């Protein structure tokens, strides 16, 4: 039914597919200062969580558009991955795990023409203010044109092309800052190689890539691995690239908006970057010096679309399928923990849930400890039985409220994996380099010692619920339930 939607070639194709699903809302007249961000956040909290296409933006010419909430729910995340958007959440994650195991790398193909060359300005004519860069949150340090943008760089030693997502703040008609988080990011490492040689770092920023490239840019790929190849493998076809006129960097030919230029050494130039609302729902740090990109050329398609993916207060998240939960699931299997039937993360990855079929005493605790070791920033790790859908937070909390005896089923792991983004770590500790926290492990499984005596549930099993949905799902979604 949905196969004709899977083969999007660019962001515009994807938006058209979302529209066919009835999941797109068009918004005219919004203000880029706080209002676009506010509407995006409110929409992301609605039950149907629609994608939004903003046009006729206050202060800007019609046709200069912003697209948000692209992949914030399971349906559109599945669509972006080339999966059936009708799949249930846990089934979609399983399907992605299986697809990822068998991905075939698709090297990019260099083409002779690019859609983004429909409009080009260079040198003194560069003016970033022509684009509606939103100020997403009320206390942000300014407009951020890059909240879901790809930063393209070439390693000067190996020639490897890195295309990762970093946030980009506007500072003037031809200046932006790029935030690398820390010195271990691939972009930071590449930039430093140029700077150590006394050179500027050639860089291009893509502000409207297709969702496969967006996903690839967020993935933690190893050194030397191409985001272009990964995105191509998701789509099952190579990404068309065109050599940038100023940088020579391979750029997505069907991208919407591209900046070319140079990243200046931080010893020569910095600008105050941030603050910016983080995915935890808090501000992690005040403004701090950021590396400056001098934009020497801007290319864009007619009626360009800026892809926006601002961090928002949980449970709103930029991607509707928790990739890290899939990794945790794989880690559990690799560690020999059998009978895991599902894994999920809630509250923007800050809570991990594992569902398993208990085989022996201690099985649940073993799974919890492995999951906790791989749960970045997650303070809460819950293990539930196989009759609980780990993607359904209400189902999980029912298990916690009825199967966990707090005096027996809660353990604390101290000095565990967190981050400087953690709002619960005090400023004084962060200054001392503390980036760890404690994790609560909650055993919300039926007690194995007397599992056979535990009261039976009155609810449908997951398989029974699937059978009912398969037979009656379309009727339940219509206004009238047919008699046969």
C-alpha positions, 0 to 999 in steps of 0.5 A: 500500500505504501511502497510508492512512498518509500523511494523519495529522491530529495526533501521535496519528495519526502514532504510530498509523501508525508502529505499523502499520508495526511501528516503534513500541516501548512502554516503561513505567516509565522514569525521566525523569532520564537513562533516557528519554534513554539508552533513546532514544539506544540505540534510535536506534543500533539497525539498525531504529531504532524510535520509542518511546512512554514511559508509566507514567513513574517519578514520574508518573501513567500517561497522561502520555507521551513520544514519541521517535525520531519521524522519526530514520530514512528510513522515518518521515521519509518518512511525515512528509513524506507520501511512500512509507515504502518508498522507498530513502533516495536515492529518498526524498530525490529525491521530497522535492525534487520535492514541495518544488518544487511545494508549494502554500501552505495558510494555517491555518484558525481553528476554534472548538474545540481538543483542547488545551482538554480540560484548562486551569490558569492563574495560581497553579495552573500547575505544569510539574512535572506533566509528565515533562520529561526530563533527556536527557544526563548533564551537561545543566543540568536537565530540558528539556521542549522538545527538539522544541517549537514556540515561537509568537510574533507580530511586533509590526510586521507581525503575522507569526506565527513558529513555530520550534523552540527548546530549552526548559529547566524552572526552576520551577513556572511558569518556563522559559528559551527558547534562541535560539542567537544574535540573528539567529534570528527568535524573538530578533528578534521578542522584542527588538522588544517589549523595546525598547518596554518590553513583555513578549513574548507567547509560546506553546510547543507540546510535542506538535505533529504531524510536519509542524509539527515539520519546518516549525519546523526549516526555515530559512524567510525572514522573513514566511514562515509555518511553518503554511502550510509544514506545511499544504503538506506535508500537503496540507491547512490546519492548524487553529488556535485563538486562545490564551485568554491570548495571542491567538496562533494555536495548533495545535488538535490539539496535545498540550500548550501553555504560554501566557505572556510572555517577560520582557526580559533586562534584567529577568530571566535564568536560567542556560540549559544546558549541553545536549548538541548534535547534534555529540555534544559540549557546546558551551558552559557555562551562560549567561543565557537569557530567561525565560518566565513561564508563565501558563496550561497547556493539554493533552489527556487523556493528553498526549504530549510530543514529545521530539527530543534531539540525540544523538551522530552518526550519530543525528539528529532527521530521517532525510532530510538536508534540507541535502543536498537544498539542496546538490543544488539548489545544484549544479544551479543552479550549472550542475554537470551530471550530479549523481545524488545528494547526502547527508550523514552524521554528522549533516550533518558529512560531505557526499557528492556522486555524479555521472557524470563528463563532463570532467576537473575535473568532480568537483573543481568539484562538490566546491567548490560543495558545500563552500561550502554545507556548514555545519560539514561538515569532510569533502566527498567526491565519488564516481562514479554507481555509488556510493550516496551515502546508503550510508556503507559504499559511500562508504568503499569508493570512498574506500579504492579510488579515492582516491590521497591524494597526488593526491585530497585538498585542503584549503580553509581559513577555511571555514563552521563554527559556534560549536558546532564542538567542534574550535575552541578556547575561546580562538578562540571568545572571539575570534569565530573560527567557521571551520574547514578542509574536506577535499575528497576526490576518490573518483572514478575518475581521469578521465584513464584512467577507461576503463582503471580495473578494472571493478567486480564489484558490481551497479549501483544499477539492477540492485540495485533490480531485484533488490529489486523482484522478490525484496525481499519474499522476502528479508524473509520467513523462507522464500524461495519457489521461484517 
